[in-house]
Amino acid sequence: MRRVALPRIGTSAAWRAEARALLAARVPPEAALWSRGEAEADLFAETAPAPPSTASATVPRAFVELAEHVVWHADPERFARLYALLVRLQSTRGLMADRGDAAVARLERMAKEVRRDRHKMTAFVRFREVGEPCAPRRRFAAWFEPSHFTLEPTAPFFARRFGDMDWSIFTPDLAAHFEGGALRFADPPPRPEIAADATEDLWRTYFRSIFNPARLKPKAMQAEMPKKYWRNLPEAELIPEMIAGAQARAREMAEAAPTLAPARVARIRERLAAPEAPPPEDRPATLPALAHALDGCRRCPLWEPATQPVPGEGPPDAPLMIVGEAPGDREDLTGRPFVGPAGQLFDRAAEAAGLDRSRAWITNAVKHFKFAPRGRRRLHQTPDAGEIRHCRWWLELEREILSPRLVVAMGGTALESLTGDRRGLLARRGGVEATADGTPLLVTVHPSWILRLPDAGRREEETARLSEDLRQAARVLAA
């Protein structure tokens, strides 16, 4: 039995090096005992390091991406599971595409759990100021308790977002320090005492300002903000009081709004009396279940005039996810995405780029048709920020289930939903960015924008550019 003790810092790179060495030495999976940090004593395990690798292993890119997430999982058997799959890949081609393989399926689930944990860290870390007020660079600190070992892969996000200040994030497993523009990791001290500061009152004020008692869905809120994080969130202490008074406050709002039309007041009262949407504990775990759950979506008022929601469409293992803005008239009537004029232009551009639509997942950032009636016509309208925010819950769940290798954001609504910022779309066009969980994101325009251009020559030129953007997507996937 060979014992492989991986370091707590730089675990991912160390695992790759050790796995290559063990593979070159033809060490079978059952003969390797993996650990991270302090290795437990084992009377039958060799302490000598594995011999240096003399041969390179060829593995699919999908395995490399899978391992980059799974190594941070809390399962103590994660390294052994990955190494066992690595050994199998040397003799079984196409194994990563076999969704029926139990080992692959389990590792994919673990990777999704890590991605979700990283997303929660970016959402729920709350910094407090700990430095001297007159210091050249302000200093902040935060305590966070992730479910997995996700601080090291997630810390670069905070370095990019908060590069103008010094900060530390402490977890039970590791500490990250960003000082003078340099990021480093260290073993964690006992949980530090971080005193409250003025930013906590700002968080409470912000939370009160965005809380709408007429739209309260406690279970949906807990799905997005699980209770395990509440003890480290200053605004969470307001939640019980705000929930308790929500119904009374909502009725006061409706009754104290004399400028509202009677029909609008009646609709608010109707919504208050309506039963709550399905509990988030029943969060759909598959794409067909998500499409079915969309039928009951009442997260924003767009469901009322729409014919039906329009779910995504494509194979459940699609490596590419195309995100448009919102359904149009044709999509609203058929219940399928990208079948109207904009969808037909997209099909032509995709065909010219050699991109097979049937191998991509096609969806929209907003799932219901927003329109203004003009006689017998329904004129498409752009969803506003609130509607995009409410529908982002569905898009993020869709991405979590699908786990695509690349997302293409077509248009401002999709870009705002996926990154939080639609500004500079044309300047960002053709570039590859990243979502909060690290998924590569290619930016391009929406085909409907091309259709609205008055000049026919310009429309042809922009259609060709859209095809080039889709070729760029294919090149990113093939890299």
N, C-alpha and C positions, 0 to 999 in steps of 0.2 A: 504494500500500500504506500503510495507517494502522497505526502502532505504538501498542499500548496496554500501558503498563507499570503493573501493579497493585502496590500496596504489600505488603510482607511481613506487616504487621499490619493487620487489618481487610480482608483480601482479599475476603471474601464480599460485604460491603456495597459495596466498590469495584467488584467485577465487575458487580453488579446495576446500579449507576449507569452504568457505561460501556456495558453491553449495551443499556440503554434509550436512551442517547444515540445509539449506532450504529444501532439499529433505527429511531429517528426520522429519522436522516439517510439511511436506506436504504442503508447500507453493506453490501455482500454479504459472506458469511462468508469467501470467499477473499481479500477485500481487507483483512482485519484480521489483524495479527500480534500475538499476545498473549504477555505474559511476566509474571513475578512477581519482585519484588525488583529486582535490577540487570538492566536490559534490555541485551541484546546489540546491538552496533552493526549497523545494516542500512542500506546505501547507498541503498536504494530505498524506505525507510519514512519517512512523514511523522512529525515529532515533535510537531506541533501537536495539542492535545487535541481530542477529538470535540466538536461543537457541543452546547450544552445541549438536553436533550430537550424537545420541544414537544407530544408526544403520549404517551399512556399505552398500554402494551401489555397486552392481556388474555391471560393464560395460565392453564392449569389449576393447581389447588393441587398436584397431583401433580408438576408440573414444578418448582414453587418448592421443594418438599421434596427433590426429586432434586438440584437445584442446590446446596442447602444442604450436601449431603454431598460431591458430586463436586468442588466447588471446592477441597477439601482433599486430593484425590488427588495422587499423585506424578507422574502422567502429564503431561508437558509440554504435551500437546495437549488437556488437559481443558477449558480455557476456550473454545478454538475449537470443540470438539465440542458444548459446551453452547450456544454462540451459534448454531451451525448448526441445532441442534434448535429453538431459540427462533424463528429465522426461519421454519422449516418450519411451526411451530405456528400462525403467523399465517394460513396458507392451508389447513391440513389439520386439521380438527376430529377429535377422537378418536384422535389419533396416540399419545398417552401410553398408551392402552389396547391398542395394537397390539403384542402380545408377539412377533410375527413380524418387526417392524422391527429391522434389525441395529443401527442407531444407538441406538435406545431400549434394546435389550437390553444393549448394551455399557455404556451409562451406568448402567443398573441394576446391572450387575455391579460397576462401579467404586464405586457408592454402598454396596453391601454390603461391599466390601473396606474402605472407610473406617469403616463402623459396627463392623466386627470389630476394626479397628485401635484405635478408640476404646475398645472394651470391654477389649482387652488392656492398654491404658494404665491404666485404672482398676484392673485386677487386679494389675499387675506393677510399678507405681511403688513404690520402697522409699525412704522418707525416712530421713535420718540427722540427728541433732541437731547443729547447728553454732553455736548461740547461747551466750551466757553463762548459766551455771546460775541466777544471781540476777536475770536480766532479767525485767521485768514480763510479757512474752509470750515463750514458748519459740519458738525459730527452728529450722527444719529445711530441708534441701535434698536434692534427688535429681537423678540423671542418668538419662535415658531415651532410647532410640533407636527411635522409631516408624518404621513402614514408609512412612507418609504424613505430611502436614503437619497432624497432628491435635491439636497442643497447644492452639491457640487455642479450638477448639470444645469441648474436653474440660476445660479448666482450671476453668470454673464448677462442675463436679462436685466438684473438690477444695476449692473455696472454700466450698461448702455443707457438705461432709463435715468439713473441718478449719478451720472458721471461728474457732476459739478459739486459733489459733497462727499465727505468721508462717512462710511457706515460700517456697521457690523451686524450680521445676522447670526444668532445663536440657536442651535437646535440640540436636542439631547445627544445627537451623534457627532456633530461637526460644527465648526464655526467658520464663517466667511468674513474676511476683513477687506474693505476697499479703502485704500489710503493713498492719497496723492496720485490717483489714476491707476494704481496697481492693485490687482486682486490676488489675495492669497488665502489659504485655508489652514486651519489649525485644529488640534484636539480641543473639544469644548471644555470650558470651566464648568463648575456647578452652576445651576441656573442663576444668572446675574439678576440683581435687583435693578430694574430700570424705572426710574421715577416718571410719573405722569408729567406731560407738558401741555402747552397751549394747543397743540395740534389735536388733542383728544376732544376738546370742546368743538373744534372745527368739524371733526368727523361726526359728532353728535348733531351739530347744527345741519350739516349736509344730509344726514340720514333722515332727520325730521322733515327737511324740505322736500325730499323725494318720496316720502311715505304718503301713499294715497289710500285712505281707508276704504274708499269705494271700490278699489280693485284688490283688496286684501285676499291673498291665497296663502295661508300659513304653511301648508304642506309644500307648496311649490317654493316658497321662500326658504324652507329648511333644506330642500333638495339642492338649491343653489348655494346656501350658506349653512352647511351642516353644523349641528350643535357643538360638535367637538372643537370647532374653531371659536366659539362664542367667548370663551374665557379670556382670549387675547385680543378681542375686538372691543374698543371703547364704546362703539355705538350699540353693541349687543345688549347692554344693560337697559336700553330703552324699549326693547322689543316686547317684553311681557306687558308693560303698561300700555303701549300703543296698540297691541292686539286686543287687550281687554276693552279699550274704549273705542275701537274702530267702528263698530256698528252705530253707536250713538253719534259719533263724530260725523260719519257719512250722512246720516239722516239730517243732522244739523246743517251740513253743507248744502244738501238738496233743498231744505226748507228756507235757508238764508240766501238763496240765489234768485231774487225776483227778476233779474234781467234775463234769465234763461227762458227759452221758449217752453211752454207747457209740455210739448212732446218730449223735449230733452229731459225735463224733470221726471216725467213718467218713465223714461227709459232708465234713468239712474235708479229709481225705486224698483223697477223691474229687475235690474241687475243685482240689487241687494237681496231681493227675494229669491233669486235663482239659485239652484243647488250649485255647490262648488264643483269645479272640474275634477276629473279623476285624480286621486292622490298621487304625488310624485314617487311614492314607493312602488307604484306600478309603472315606473319609467320603462318605456319600450326598450327591449334589448336587441331587437332585430329591425331591419329596415322595413319589412312588411308590417310589423307591429307599430312602428312609428307612423307609417302611412295611415293605418287604421286609427291611431290615437289622434291624428290631426283633425279627424272629423269632429272631435269634441273640443277643439281649440277655441277658447274665448278670451285669449290674453289681450286682445285689442279689438276695437269696434269693427275692423275690416271684415270680420266673418259675416256680419249681418246682411249687407247687400250682395255679397259674393255668392255665386252659384255653389261653389264647393272649394275646399282647399286643393292646392296642386302640389303633391309630394314629388320628391325626386324620382329619377328613373335611371336604370342601368344595372349592370351586374354587381352583386354584393362584394366582390373582391376587386373592384375597379381600382387601379393604382392612381387614376386621375379623376379629380372632382372639378367640374365646371360649375361655377356659381354665377347665376345671372341676378337680375334685380328683383323682379316681381312678375307674376303671371300677367298676360295680356288678355284681351277679349276671347281669343280663340282657345287659349290655355284654360281660361275659366270655364268655358263650355265643355271642353273635352276632358279636363282633369289631368292633362299631360303637359309637361314643360317643353318649351321651345318648339311648338308646332305651328305658330303663326308666322307672319312675315319676317320677324327678327330671327326666328328659329330656322326658317328656310335660308336666310342669308348666312347664318352660322353654319348650316350644313354644307353650303357651297364653299365657304372658307375652310372648313375642316377637311373637306374632300381634297381641295387644292393643296392642303398641308400634309396630306397622307395620314390624317388622324381619323381613326375608326370610331365614330360616335358610339357604336354598340359596345365598345370596350371602356367607355367613360361613364362616370356617374354625373348626370345632368340635373341641376336643381336651381332653386332661387333663394335669395336671402330672405325674402318675404313670401309667405305661402298663399296669401289671398289677393285677389285682384282689387286694386284701388282705382276708382274711376269717377268721372263726373258725367251724369246723363245729359245728353244733348238730343232731345227728340227721341228717335229710335236708336240713336248711336250711344255708345259708352266710350268716352274719351279717357285714355289711360292717364293717371296722375302718379307722380313720384312719391313713394312712401316718405313720411317725415321721420325725424330722429326717434320719436317715441315708438312709432310702429316698428322701426328697424330694431330698436332695443328689445321690445317685447318678443319679436320673432327670432331674435338671436338665440334664444333658448333652444328652439327647434333645430336651427342650423348647427349649433355646437354639438347637440346630441347626435345629429346626423353624421357629423365629422367623426365623433367619438366612436360610433358603431362601425362606420366605413373604414376609418383609419387610412386615408389615402396617402400616397407618397408625395403628391403634388396637388395643390389647389390653384385653379385659375379664377381670379376675380374679374368679372366682366362688368365694368361700369362703376359709378360712384356709390350706389347703394350697396353692392356686394363688397366693395373696398371698405366702406364705413363699417359694415357688419363684421368683417373679418379682422380689421386692424384698428377700428375706432376712429379713423381719420380718412376722409375722402379727398382732402386738399391735394392739389398738384397731380391729379390723375394723369393728365397727358404727359407731364414731366416724368412721372414714375412708370409710364407705359413701357412694357417690354422688360422691366427690371424684375429680379427675383428677390422678394422680401421674405419675411417669416411671420407666422401667426404667433400668438402668445405661447403656445405649446411647442414651438419650434418647427412646425410643418412648413416646408418651402411654399411660397405663394408668388405666382406670376401675375402681374397686373396688365390688363388690357382694357379696351373700350367695349361697350355693349353694342351689339349689332343694330339695335334700334336707333342709337346715335348716328350711325352711318346712314340709315334709311332717311333720317330727317335732314341730311345735308342737301341743300338746294341744287348744287352743281353735280351733274351726272359724272363728269370726269373725276371730281373729288371723291364721289362715292366709290368709283372703281379703284382709285388709288388707296382709299382707306380700307376697302375690302381686301386688297392685296396685303396691306400692312397687318390686318387681322390674321390672315393666313400665315404670315411670317411669325407673328406672336405665337400661334398655335404650333408652328414648327419648333420654335424655341421651347415650348412645353414638352414636345416629344424628345428634344435633345436633353433636357434636364432629366427626364425619366430614364433615358438610356445611359446617362452618365454613371 
